[in-house]
Amino acid sequence: MSIEWVNRAIDHLRAWGRTRGVEVDADEVRLLCDYASDYLDVHELGDFTPDTFDELLLSIYPRKVIAPPESAPETVAAARTLVDYLRDAGEVSEETAAAMRERIADIAPRMPEALADPANFGMAKSLFSAIGPESLEQSIAVPSSEPPDLGEAPCDCPGCSPLPAVRLAPPGDLLAGLAGVPLWAELTGPGPHRGLAGDLRRSTGGEPLQRWAEIVAHLVEQDTGGAVTGSAELDDELYDLFDMLYRLQARVPVTVIGEYLEELAEEGEVDVAGTLGRLAWCGLVEEEGGTAGLTPLAVWALREHYLTLGLDAPQAADLAEADATGLIEGLLEGVQTDLAEGDITRWLDRRSPGAAAAELLAAAVGAPAVARGIAVTIVDRLGVEAEDEVRACLDDHELRPHAIHWLASRGLPAPVLTQEELLWVSIDMLALAMPAAEEEPDVFGENMAASGPPAHLIEEMWRVDHPDVVDVLELLGRSLPDGTVAKAARKAAFKARSRGIR
């Protein structure tokens, strides 16, 4: 992104052009300077070398800028203008300038090929960087960046606050997990059994999972007097805490849980680490990376408890059993990382690569951009065995750009994207980014400033026949930190709306 030396250089370049009657493409030169600064350790104009132009025009520019092959002469011309200015301003010697011109002359016929090579596919990479690499690895329905509110406990009346559908681990996994719970090991060991373990041993019996359900019900409903957390006050609030975590279906920052526990304790400070450690010893909570959530065993037992209370506690379907549409819709509803990965892996394992690609791409036809993005992201996991099914999508207007990228990235014959297709797919991928961008506009804006489409392409997006074009352009207009580019996006959004009205 532009820094002070770049701004000064562009101002001086414009003045230089006016005095010599030279037409200066300041936007292209600025882009070259920005990328040289960001990626090639160029801190002032005198740092440019012939090798700088090699990297800029054949490597960085194709990877970072959405530009069709026919635009290469414009960029090459801007590079030549920059060299002339560097020489006249005394930033480089005549000998160095001559070497730069020679290098650019060698680059000029090769740059269109670099821009056309979808293996570089700067457009897709720049847009995916704006979306963020976690767009599929986290919940597909991107959660809010704000910490969850663990305030007043919700009413557990089924009519007032229905319980969400939860995913249950397979019985075999639950039994294996139970064997590793210290509390369970103490309960099922030879003894002696004192305190909490003694109370639970006397009150439970039957099959292991049934016994476990009874244990958890006892811990959240009975007066345990501090035997669980070390605090009688906190023991009394376990039901509300677990109920909230059950409803959230996500890990919560430990700091947030700590704040909630401290609100419950009327006197003294809460040993948050110690409390969570005790709950982990009981097999109820697990911590990872500064967050904590219910264990699969706790989720299973709490659902059993809700059922005994007569509450409707639905179980979420296994997405691996669904068809492609069901898989996509399920992921859109929001699935935790590990569960989503497991579902996708098992869904793919049950199909050949070709069959999986055919199902997913058929489900993506005519779908909203977010659903289409999920489909093509999963297809991107498949190997060359799916070539025929992916290639068949070259006839579909919406899937063609994605199919071209898929084929080319695997070294398979693929058409060159047209300017119209580049613009269309850039809007399509930005539409996929919108949920995350709305949640974290600053991050989105920074990513787009570093590697998003330049102003002259944004200005042309309004012409694209895409249902999300207005929303995408308005998002860019709100988010881009460069005022000039943001203004271009807002003007393009106005044109797109006007075209829709007509």
Beta strands, then each sheet from edge to edge (+ up, - down):
strand 1: 252-253
strand 2: 285-288
strand 3: 291-294
sheet 1: 1+ 3- 2+
end
